[in-house]
Amino acid sequence: MRRTLVREFSALADTRVIVMLDPQIVDYEGAWTVVPVGPGEELSIFESLASQADYTLVIAPETDGILAARARVLERCQTISLGSTPEAVELSADKMRMGTFLASRGISTPHCRLVDPATGLPDDFAYPAVLKPRDGAGSVHTYLIESPNSIPDDAKSRGHAILQPLEPGLPMSASFLVGTRSTKLLGVGRQDIVCEDGRFVYQGGTIPAPRDWLATEVWHALEAVAGLRGFVGVDFVYNEADRRACVLEINPRPTTSIVGLERLLPAGMIARSWLELVTGNGGEKCGDMAKIVHAQDPVSFHADGMFRTTKRA
């Protein structure tokens, strides 16, 4: 994801891209500057570089408040953040709050119940169910629960979590660029999620998937959260039988889908549109990126961003 975004913004003329990187990570050379960051140096270097930059993009998980904390740093720097506000990140990161928020606005989303796996799960719940961290990213520590008595030992030691009914359908994601005046769809894709030994594992995805699977529920969820900005992903389950989408969560940050989108679009198109939409300068002139993406044969990628090519069904 990092390499894709760096390459994308470096494709813009008259643009200098500076990347903070752990010196232990092996990176390849390109038209950008790498600043090595040692232990204990990240926050001070981040704030210093952000204060000197015209624009700053944070690539971080929302888990443990990491993304929201970096977003707050950007509020006191003389830079334009290319990501969501701290408030939007905090709402999106808290799956219990987000579920309640979406449901209160009539948006289809799984019912959430806060539970403590260490003390047991409720009998009066619809099983099979999904048990996941209240604060988490991706499908990390997410389990399939067949009955209230089938709690994985690993889940019992992780504190409070949320319990949701298992929604039938295809796991999907939609990627957007959210601006100050308008929002542009980048593309719709399928997620490759498998259940191994009772644990859900994200293995990558395929872009594009049928665009008509993008139900209005997804747009309504996106529009309901104030402060979303830049690249935003919405995860949902699409039920082909009744053509209905159930919104699972909103990712207020770049997701792995960016690697597929960048391959299907002209170099620099996402980056230029991103800057225009966030600043409100020319966003209405952005091309129909989703039209370009959905006119091409799908590309599939693993969770680590490596590709395998597929053919359109």
C-alpha positions as a Markdown table, in Angstrom:
| # | Residue | x | y | z |
|---|---|---|---|---|
| 1 | Met | 0.0 | 0.0 | 0.0 |
| 2 | Arg | 2.8 | 2.4 | 0.9 |
| 3 | Arg | 4.7 | 1.8 | -2.2 |
| 4 | Thr | 1.6 | 2.2 | -4.4 |
| 5 | Leu | 0.7 | 5.5 | -2.8 |
| 6 | Val | 4.2 | 6.8 | -3.0 |
| 7 | Arg | 4.5 | 5.8 | -6.7 |
| 8 | Glu | 1.1 | 7.4 | -7.4 |
| 9 | Phe | 1.9 | 10.8 | -6.0 |
| 10 | Ser | 5.4 | 10.8 | -7.4 |
| 11 | Ala | 3.9 | 10.5 | -10.9 |
| 12 | Leu | 2.7 | 14.1 | -10.6 |
| 13 | Ala | 4.9 | 16.8 | -12.2 |
| 14 | Asp | 6.6 | 19.3 | -9.9 |
| 15 | Thr | 5.8 | 17.2 | -6.8 |
| 16 | Arg | 8.4 | 16.1 | -4.3 |
| 17 | Val | 7.3 | 13.1 | -2.2 |
| 18 | Ile | 9.0 | 12.4 | 1.2 |
| 19 | Val | 8.4 | 9.1 | 2.9 |
| 20 | Met | 9.1 | 8.2 | 6.6 |
| 21 | Leu | 10.3 | 4.7 | 6.9 |
| 22 | Asp | 11.7 | 2.3 | 9.5 |
| 23 | Pro | 15.3 | 1.7 | 8.4 |
| 24 | Gln | 14.8 | -2.0 | 8.9 |
| 25 | Ile | 12.3 | -2.1 | 6.0 |
| 26 | Val | 13.9 | -2.8 | 2.7 |
| 27 | Asp | 12.6 | -0.4 | 0.1 |
| 28 | Tyr | 13.3 | 0.1 | -3.6 |
| 29 | Glu | 14.6 | 3.4 | -5.0 |
| 30 | Gly | 12.3 | 5.8 | -6.9 |
| 31 | Ala | 11.5 | 9.4 | -7.5 |
| 32 | Trp | 11.0 | 10.2 | -3.8 |
| 33 | Thr | 13.0 | 10.9 | -0.7 |
| 34 | Val | 13.1 | 8.4 | 2.2 |
| 35 | Val | 13.7 | 9.6 | 5.7 |
| 36 | Pro | 14.8 | 6.8 | 8.1 |
| 37 | Val | 13.0 | 6.9 | 11.4 |
| 38 | Gly | 14.6 | 5.1 | 14.4 |
| 39 | Pro | 13.0 | 4.0 | 17.7 |
| 40 | Gly | 11.4 | 6.9 | 19.6 |
| 41 | Glu | 11.8 | 9.3 | 16.7 |
| 42 | Glu | 8.6 | 8.8 | 14.8 |
| 43 | Leu | 6.4 | 11.5 | 16.4 |
| 44 | Ser | 9.0 | 14.3 | 16.4 |
| 45 | Ile | 10.1 | 13.6 | 12.8 |
| 46 | Phe | 6.5 | 13.3 | 11.6 |
| 47 | Glu | 5.5 | 16.6 | 13.1 |
| 48 | Ser | 8.6 | 18.3 | 11.7 |
| 49 | Leu | 8.1 | 17.0 | 8.2 |
| 50 | Ala | 4.4 | 17.7 | 8.2 |
| 51 | Ser | 5.0 | 21.3 | 9.3 |
| 52 | Gln | 7.2 | 21.8 | 6.2 |
| 53 | Ala | 4.9 | 20.0 | 3.7 |
| 54 | Asp | 2.1 | 21.3 | 1.6 |
| 55 | Tyr | 0.1 | 18.1 | 2.0 |
| 56 | Thr | 0.5 | 15.1 | 4.4 |
| 57 | Leu | -1.0 | 11.7 | 4.1 |
| 58 | Val | -0.9 | 9.3 | 7.1 |
| 59 | Ile | -0.8 | 5.5 | 6.4 |
| 60 | Ala | -1.7 | 3.9 | 9.7 |
| 61 | Pro | -4.3 | 1.6 | 11.2 |
| 62 | Glu | -7.1 | 3.1 | 13.3 |
| 63 | Thr | -6.4 | 0.5 | 16.0 |
| 64 | Asp | -5.4 | 1.8 | 19.5 |
| 65 | Gly | -6.1 | 5.4 | 18.3 |
| 66 | Ile | -3.0 | 5.5 | 16.2 |
| 67 | Leu | -4.5 | 7.0 | 13.1 |
| 68 | Ala | -6.6 | 9.5 | 15.1 |
| 69 | Ala | -3.6 | 10.6 | 17.1 |
| 70 | Arg | -1.6 | 11.3 | 13.9 |
| 71 | Ala | -4.6 | 13.2 | 12.5 |
| 72 | Arg | -4.6 | 15.4 | 15.6 |
| 73 | Val | -0.9 | 16.2 | 15.1 |
| 74 | Leu | -1.7 | 17.4 | 11.6 |
| 75 | Glu | -4.3 | 19.8 | 12.9 |
| 76 | Arg | -1.5 | 21.9 | 14.6 |
| 77 | Cys | 0.8 | 21.8 | 11.6 |
| 78 | Gln | 0.9 | 24.1 | 8.6 |
| 79 | Thr | -0.1 | 21.4 | 6.2 |
| 80 | Ile | -3.2 | 20.1 | 4.4 |
| 81 | Ser | -4.2 | 16.7 | 5.6 |
| 82 | Leu | -5.2 | 14.3 | 2.8 |
| 83 | Gly | -7.0 | 12.1 | 5.3 |
| 84 | Ser | -10.1 | 12.2 | 7.5 |
| 85 | Thr | -10.5 | 14.3 | 10.6 |
| 86 | Pro | -9.7 | 12.8 | 14.1 |
| 87 | Glu | -13.4 | 12.8 | 14.9 |
| 88 | Ala | -14.3 | 10.9 | 11.8 |
| 89 | Val | -11.5 | 8.4 | 12.4 |
| 90 | Glu | -12.6 | 7.9 | 16.1 |
| 91 | Leu | -16.2 | 7.2 | 15.1 |
| 92 | Ser | -15.2 | 4.8 | 12.3 |
| 93 | Ala | -12.7 | 3.0 | 14.5 |
| 94 | Asp | -15.2 | 2.2 | 17.2 |
| 95 | Lys | -17.4 | -0.6 | 15.7 |
| 96 | Met | -19.9 | -0.3 | 18.4 |
| 97 | Arg | -20.4 | 3.4 | 18.0 |
| 98 | Met | -20.4 | 3.1 | 14.3 |
| 99 | Gly | -23.0 | 0.3 | 14.3 |
| 100 | Thr | -25.3 | 2.3 | 16.5 |
| 101 | Phe | -24.7 | 5.5 | 14.5 |
| 102 | Leu | -25.6 | 3.9 | 11.2 |
| 103 | Ala | -28.6 | 2.0 | 12.6 |
| 104 | Ser | -30.0 | 5.2 | 14.1 |
| 105 | Arg | -30.0 | 6.7 | 10.6 |
| 106 | Gly | -31.9 | 3.8 | 9.0 |
| 107 | Ile | -28.9 | 2.3 | 7.3 |
| 108 | Ser | -28.7 | -1.5 | 7.0 |
| 109 | Thr | -25.9 | -2.7 | 9.3 |
| 110 | Pro | -25.5 | -5.7 | 11.5 |
| 111 | His | -26.9 | -5.5 | 15.1 |
| 112 | Cys | -24.1 | -5.1 | 17.6 |
| 113 | Arg | -23.9 | -6.3 | 21.1 |
| 114 | Leu | -20.9 | -5.5 | 23.4 |
| 115 | Val | -19.7 | -8.6 | 25.1 |
| 116 | Asp | -16.8 | -9.9 | 27.3 |
| 117 | Pro | -15.8 | -13.3 | 25.9 |
| 118 | Ala | -13.9 | -14.1 | 29.1 |
| 119 | Thr | -17.3 | -14.3 | 31.0 |
| 120 | Gly | -19.2 | -16.0 | 28.2 |
| 121 | Leu | -21.6 | -15.1 | 25.4 |
| 122 | Pro | -25.3 | -14.5 | 25.5 |
| 123 | Asp | -27.7 | -17.3 | 24.8 |
| 124 | Asp | -30.4 | -15.0 | 23.5 |
| 125 | Phe | -28.5 | -14.1 | 20.3 |
| 126 | Ala | -28.7 | -15.2 | 16.7 |
| 127 | Tyr | -26.1 | -17.8 | 15.9 |
| 128 | Pro | -23.9 | -18.3 | 13.9 |
| 129 | Ala | -22.4 | -15.0 | 14.8 |
| 130 | Val | -19.2 | -12.9 | 14.3 |
| 131 | Leu | -17.0 | -11.9 | 17.2 |
| 132 | Lys | -14.6 | -9.1 | 16.5 |
| 133 | Pro | -12.6 | -6.4 | 18.4 |
| 134 | Arg | -14.5 | -3.2 | 19.1 |
| 135 | Asp | -11.4 | -1.4 | 18.1 |
| 136 | Gly | -9.6 | -3.1 | 15.2 |
| 137 | Ala | -8.7 | -3.0 | 11.5 |
| 138 | Gly | -9.3 | -5.6 | 8.8 |
| 139 | Ser | -10.3 | -9.0 | 10.0 |
| 140 | Val | -7.7 | -9.3 | 12.7 |
| 141 | His | -9.0 | -11.4 | 15.7 |
| 142 | Thr | -12.3 | -11.9 | 14.0 |
| 143 | Tyr | -14.1 | -15.2 | 14.7 |
| 144 | Leu | -17.0 | -17.3 | 13.6 |
| 145 | Ile | -19.1 | -18.3 | 16.6 |
| 146 | Glu | -21.4 | -21.3 | 16.0 |
| 147 | Ser | -22.9 | -21.2 | 19.5 |
| 148 | Pro | -22.5 | -19.3 | 22.8 |
| 149 | Asn | -20.3 | -22.2 | 24.1 |
| 150 | Ser | -17.9 | -22.2 | 21.2 |
| 151 | Ile | -15.6 | -19.3 | 22.2 |
| 152 | Pro | -12.0 | -19.7 | 20.9 |
| 153 | Asp | -9.5 | -19.5 | 23.8 |
| 154 | Asp | -7.6 | -16.7 | 22.0 |
| 155 | Ala | -10.8 | -14.6 | 22.0 |
| 156 | Lys | -11.3 | -15.0 | 25.8 |
| 157 | Ser | -8.1 | -13.1 | 26.5 |
| 158 | Arg | -8.7 | -10.0 | 24.4 |
| 159 | Gly | -11.1 | -8.1 | 26.5 |
| 160 | His | -14.4 | -6.6 | 25.3 |
| 161 | Ala | -15.6 | -7.3 | 21.8 |
| 162 | Ile | -18.7 | -7.0 | 19.7 |
| 163 | Leu | -21.0 | -9.7 | 18.6 |
| 164 | Gln | -22.9 | -9.5 | 15.3 |
| 165 | Pro | -25.1 | -11.9 | 13.4 |
| 166 | Leu | -23.4 | -13.5 | 10.4 |
| 167 | Glu | -24.8 | -11.7 | 7.4 |
| 168 | Pro | -25.4 | -13.8 | 4.3 |
| 169 | Gly | -23.9 | -12.6 | 1.0 |
| 170 | Leu | -20.7 | -11.7 | -0.8 |
| 171 | Pro | -18.0 | -9.7 | 1.1 |
| 172 | Met | -17.5 | -6.5 | -0.9 |
| 173 | Ser | -15.7 | -3.2 | -0.7 |
| 174 | Ala | -16.2 | 0.2 | -2.4 |
| 175 | Ser | -13.4 | 2.8 | -2.7 |
| 176 | Phe | -14.1 | 6.5 | -2.8 |
| 177 | Leu | -12.2 | 9.8 | -2.9 |
| 178 | Val | -14.1 | 12.2 | -0.6 |
| 179 | Gly | -13.6 | 15.9 | -1.1 |
| 180 | Thr | -14.9 | 19.1 | 0.4 |
| 181 | Arg | -17.5 | 19.6 | -2.3 |
| 182 | Ser | -18.0 | 16.2 | -3.9 |
| 183 | Thr | -17.2 | 12.5 | -3.7 |
| 184 | Lys | -16.0 | 10.3 | -6.5 |
| 185 | Leu | -16.3 | 6.5 | -6.7 |
| 186 | Leu | -13.1 | 4.8 | -7.6 |
| 187 | Gly | -14.4 | 1.3 | -7.9 |
| 188 | Val | -16.2 | -1.7 | -6.4 |
| 189 | Gly | -14.4 | -4.9 | -5.6 |
| 190 | Arg | -14.8 | -8.3 | -4.0 |
| 191 | Gln | -13.0 | -9.3 | -0.8 |
| 192 | Asp | -11.4 | -12.7 | -0.5 |
| 193 | Ile | -12.2 | -13.7 | 3.1 |
| 194 | Val | -12.0 | -17.2 | 4.3 |
| 195 | Cys | -12.7 | -18.9 | 7.6 |
| 196 | Glu | -9.8 | -21.1 | 8.8 |
| 197 | Asp | -10.3 | -23.0 | 12.1 |
| 198 | Gly | -13.1 | -20.7 | 13.1 |
| 199 | Arg | -11.1 | -17.5 | 12.3 |
| 200 | Phe | -11.8 | -15.1 | 9.5 |
| 201 | Val | -8.8 | -14.3 | 7.3 |
| 202 | Tyr | -8.5 | -11.5 | 4.7 |
| 203 | Gln | -6.6 | -12.8 | 1.7 |
| 204 | Gly | -6.9 | -9.9 | -0.7 |
| 205 | Gly | -9.5 | -9.0 | -3.3 |
| 206 | Thr | -10.5 | -8.5 | -6.9 |
| 207 | Ile | -11.3 | -5.3 | -8.7 |
| 208 | Pro | -13.6 | -4.5 | -10.4 |
| 209 | Ala | -16.7 | -6.4 | -9.3 |
| 210 | Pro | -20.1 | -5.6 | -10.8 |
| 211 | Arg | -20.8 | -1.9 | -10.3 |
| 212 | Asp | -24.5 | -2.4 | -9.9 |
| 213 | Trp | -23.8 | -4.2 | -6.6 |
| 214 | Leu | -23.1 | -0.8 | -5.1 |
| 215 | Ala | -26.4 | -0.2 | -3.3 |
| 216 | Thr | -27.6 | 3.2 | -2.1 |
| 217 | Glu | -27.0 | 2.0 | 1.5 |
| 218 | Val | -23.2 | 2.4 | 0.9 |
| 219 | Trp | -23.6 | 5.9 | -0.3 |
| 220 | His | -25.9 | 6.8 | 2.6 |
| 221 | Ala | -23.3 | 5.4 | 5.1 |
| 222 | Leu | -20.5 | 7.4 | 3.5 |
| 223 | Glu | -22.6 | 10.7 | 3.5 |
| 224 | Ala | -23.7 | 10.2 | 7.1 |
| 225 | Val | -20.2 | 10.5 | 8.6 |
| 226 | Ala | -18.9 | 14.1 | 8.8 |
| 227 | Gly | -15.2 | 14.6 | 8.4 |
| 228 | Leu | -14.4 | 11.8 | 6.0 |
| 229 | Arg | -11.8 | 13.0 | 3.6 |
| 230 | Gly | -9.5 | 11.6 | 1.0 |
| 231 | Phe | -9.4 | 7.8 | 0.3 |
| 232 | Val | -12.2 | 6.0 | 2.1 |
| 233 | Gly | -13.3 | 2.4 | 1.9 |
| 234 | Val | -16.7 | 1.0 | 2.8 |
| 235 | Asp | -16.9 | -2.7 | 3.5 |
| 236 | Phe | -20.3 | -4.3 | 2.9 |
| 237 | Val | -22.0 | -7.6 | 2.3 |
| 238 | Tyr | -24.1 | -7.9 | -0.9 |
| 239 | Asn | -27.0 | -10.3 | -0.9 |
| 240 | Glu | -27.7 | -11.2 | -4.6 |
| 241 | Ala | -31.0 | -12.8 | -3.8 |
| 242 | Asp | -32.7 | -9.5 | -2.7 |
| 243 | Arg | -30.1 | -7.1 | -4.2 |
| 244 | Arg | -29.5 | -5.6 | -0.8 |
| 245 | Ala | -26.3 | -4.3 | 0.8 |
| 246 | Cys | -25.5 | -4.5 | 4.5 |
| 247 | Val | -22.8 | -2.0 | 5.6 |
| 248 | Leu | -20.2 | -3.6 | 7.9 |
| 249 | Glu | -17.7 | -0.7 | 8.5 |
| 250 | Ile | -16.1 | 2.4 | 7.1 |
| 251 | Asn | -12.3 | 2.6 | 6.7 |
| 252 | Pro | -11.3 | 6.3 | 7.0 |
| 253 | Arg | -8.0 | 5.7 | 5.3 |
| 254 | Pro | -6.4 | 4.0 | 2.3 |
| 255 | Thr | -7.1 | 0.3 | 2.0 |
| 256 | Thr | -5.4 | -2.6 | 0.1 |
| 257 | Ser | -7.8 | -1.9 | -2.8 |
| 258 | Ile | -5.6 | 1.0 | -3.8 |
| 259 | Val | -3.1 | -1.4 | -5.3 |
| 260 | Gly | -5.6 | -2.7 | -7.8 |
| 261 | Leu | -7.1 | 0.7 | -8.5 |
| 262 | Glu | -3.6 | 2.2 | -9.2 |
| 263 | Arg | -2.9 | -0.6 | -11.7 |
| 264 | Leu | -6.2 | 0.0 | -13.6 |
| 265 | Leu | -5.9 | 3.8 | -13.8 |
| 266 | Pro | -3.5 | 6.1 | -15.6 |
| 267 | Ala | -0.4 | 7.0 | -13.5 |
| 268 | Gly | -1.1 | 9.9 | -11.2 |
| 269 | Met | -4.8 | 10.1 | -11.9 |
| 270 | Ile | -5.8 | 9.1 | -8.3 |
| 271 | Ala | -3.3 | 11.5 | -6.8 |
| 272 | Arg | -4.3 | 14.5 | -8.9 |
| 273 | Ser | -8.0 | 13.9 | -8.3 |
| 274 | Trp | -7.3 | 13.4 | -4.6 |
| 275 | Leu | -5.5 | 16.8 | -4.3 |
| 276 | Glu | -8.2 | 18.5 | -6.3 |
| 277 | Leu | -11.1 | 17.1 | -4.3 |
| 278 | Val | -9.6 | 17.7 | -0.8 |
| 279 | Thr | -8.7 | 21.3 | -1.6 |
| 280 | Gly | -11.9 | 21.9 | -3.5 |
| 281 | Asn | -9.9 | 23.2 | -6.5 |
| 282 | Gly | -11.2 | 21.6 | -9.7 |
| 283 | Gly | -12.7 | 18.5 | -8.1 |
| 284 | Glu | -15.7 | 18.7 | -10.4 |
| 285 | Lys | -13.3 | 18.3 | -13.4 |
| 286 | Cys | -12.1 | 14.9 | -12.1 |
| 287 | Gly | -12.6 | 12.2 | -14.7 |
| 288 | Asp | -15.0 | 9.3 | -14.2 |
| 289 | Met | -12.4 | 7.0 | -12.6 |
| 290 | Ala | -14.9 | 4.3 | -11.8 |
| 291 | Lys | -15.9 | 4.1 | -15.5 |
| 292 | Ile | -12.3 | 3.5 | -16.5 |
| 293 | Val | -11.8 | 0.9 | -13.7 |
| 294 | His | -15.0 | -1.1 | -14.5 |
| 295 | Ala | -14.3 | -1.2 | -18.2 |
| 296 | Gln | -11.3 | -3.4 | -17.7 |
| 297 | Asp | -10.5 | -7.0 | -16.9 |
| 298 | Pro | -10.3 | -7.6 | -13.2 |
| 299 | Val | -7.1 | -7.8 | -11.3 |
| 300 | Ser | -6.7 | -9.8 | -8.1 |
| 301 | Phe | -4.3 | -9.2 | -5.3 |
| 302 | His | -3.2 | -10.8 | -2.1 |
| 303 | Ala | -3.4 | -9.2 | 1.3 |
| 304 | Asp | 0.3 | -8.2 | 0.9 |
| 305 | Gly | -0.4 | -6.4 | -2.4 |
| 306 | Met | 1.1 | -9.0 | -4.7 |
| 307 | Phe | -0.9 | -9.5 | -7.9 |
| 308 | Arg | -2.4 | -12.4 | -9.7 |
| 309 | Thr | -4.4 | -11.7 | -12.9 |
| 310 | Thr | -7.9 | -13.0 | -13.5 |
| 311 | Lys | -10.3 | -12.8 | -16.5 |
| 312 | Arg | -13.7 | -11.3 | -16.5 |
| 313 | Ala | -16.4 | -13.9 | -16.0 |
